[in-house]
Amino acid sequence: MNMLTKLAQGLIGQYKPVAALTNGSHTTHLPLANTSGGLPLMQALAQRHSVREFDPAALPDQTLSDLLWAAAGINRPKLGGRTVPSAMNGQEVDVYAAMPHGLFRYDAPSHSLHLITAVDVRRVTGYQDFVDTAPMDLVFVADHSRMKLVPASRREAYAFAVAGAMAQNVALYCASAGLGAVIRAWFDRSALEQALGLGSDQQVLLAQTVGQPRPPLVA
C-alpha cells in the first residue's frame, strides 16, 4: 500500500491492521544468542546506513535471536544487566516485533517472544510503503509506570534515550550481519498504539524496519 493511501485511510479512521498469515504460538523461545564474532565496532560504524527496500523473506531464527539480544538482551546474567542503559534500572522500554504471523513482545529474561495478537500490524507501524512487506518492523514502547523514581517531567526524555540506544544497537548488528535497517518516527501514533493494545501509561517512541536488503534491479 502506498503512502498516500495510508494517509487517506488515517484521515477517515480506516488505518488498521490486517489478518495474519498464520496463527503464531503464544511463546517462542529463541535459540541462544551468538554473542561472539561479527565485524569490529569501527567497521560496523563505518558501514551503518539506512535501507528502505527489503526482501520479504523471513529472518532465520538465529538471526532474530541475535538481533533482539543486541537490541535489549541480558549481557550480564548475574546482575540482570542489559545491552542498553536504563535510568535507575527501570527497564521502561519494551521491544515489540511486528511480523506476518503476529505481533510479539520481546522478553529479555527468558530470551523469548510473547504473542500479543495473531494479527499482522506491520502496515500500521509507519506511513512508508515498505513497512507493509518487510519481514519485521520493531516498535519501541515506553511503560512510564516503571519510572516511579524518575521525575515525571523527565520520563519521556529518558525513555527516548533508551529507545535510541536500542535502535542503534540493532542498526550496528544489521551492519555487521549484512542486513538492512531504518529507524522511523513517522507513523499514526493513535492507530499504532491501538493496534499494539497499549495502556494509558504506555507510549510508542520509535519504529525500526529490519530485513535483508532487496537486490538492485538489473536492467
Secondary structure, 3 states (H helix, E strand, C coil): CCHHHHHHHHHCCCCCCEECCCCCCCEEECCCCCCCCCCCHHHHHHHCCECCCECCCCCCHHHHHHHHHHHHCEEECCCCEECCCCHHHCCCEEEEEEECCEEEEEECCCCEEEEEECEECHHHHCCCHHHHCCCEEEEEEEEHHHCCCCCHHHHHHHHHHHHHHHHHHHHHHHHHHCCEEEEECCCCHHHHHHHHCCCCCEEEEEEEEEECECCCCCC
